[in-house]
């Protein structure tokens, strides 16, 4: 197997463990600058931005050690994964479908053409004048980059003044990543959910449906708690599943993991976005399958990619959940307290603090990370949610605010 991930991905270790359990050899295709590109026994260093060079490297490596599947694990690797699988003649999503999931404007166009519920949307450039754009806008609306993920750069505006501030903020962020396009779309009210699934020849198998109990109303959209199974009615759950399945078909997704974000209101289920990869960060640890709870999400993904039999996609009997610990403000993480007390909360399974001490913290909308993850498991979703909140209250983080730069006076 060739498993693709960015250099600092949380997912490589989990996929490696799943592969060892299955007795499958894995090569990790890791994003690295061209100066470090080269092949190794278990690591293949690739430049994800130079897909032609990366393809040549992988094809050469496959001559000595043929790959049976290519697995993209994050947004940065989705399009490259499709290109590599295409070159190796392995089952894969089309290159076009992968590109559609990575461009929010193109995705909106395709979903509108497929007659899914879609907010109004318009495309702008970082060269556009924010005040002029704001004067011709409907409110509330959401300003977002077309190419970033994890709610990075996504800001709600309720009036022209807020719009100008948000637009300029997104422009400044995009200058750091070299991207010029900004999508503005109507704000979708309602509760938000996440669906995790597997596609095989276009057929969707739902692995989990997560409630997001905290309201995501803006101005920023930092995700916190995921809990599964969903506490919504069968009607709502069916509408979410149908929304993701229709969106996957419209975008041309047919194989592998799929992660969908959906909002539901009085008009129905609205797709926020869908990705041709599995859930991000460490959140996959929430999911275990079969009544023995001994199958991981990564193992299901590997089995599906290899065309092996999957015993069951039924989740374990207990409820599970994760809290992505938000960054409260910019600064330097000095340390934290309360972890031992938080672990004692009934239902808490583990706590993973992933932020490193003495390193700068950047909150949303510019940032793309969390302080860490809290995992809980209990007999009901309500118990899981209570455990996550109780554990979070016991944690305290010491963050030193950034030094203020004083401008010289005349």
Buried (B, 14 or more C-beta within 10 A) or exposed (E): BBBBBBEEBBBBEBBBBBBEBBEBEBBBBBBBEEEEBEBEEEBBBBBBEBBEEBBEBBEEBBEEEEBBBBBBBBBBBBBBBBBBBBBBEBBBBBBEBBBBBBBBBBBBBBBBEEEBBBBEBBBBEBEBEBEEBBEEBEBBBBBBBBBBBBBBBBBBBEEBEBBBBBBBBBBEBBEEEEBBBBBBBBBBEBBBBBBBBBBBEEEBEBBBBBBBBBEBEBBBBBBBBBBBBBBBEEEBBEBBBBBBBBBBBBBBBBBBBBBBBBBBEEEBBBBBBBBBBBBBBBBBBBBBBBEEBEBBBBBBBBBBBBEEEBEEBEBBEBBBBBBBBBBEEBBBBEEBEBBEEBBEBEBBBEBBBBBEEEEBBBBBBBBEBBBBBBBBBBEBBEBBBBBBBBBBEBBEBEBEEEEEEEEEEE
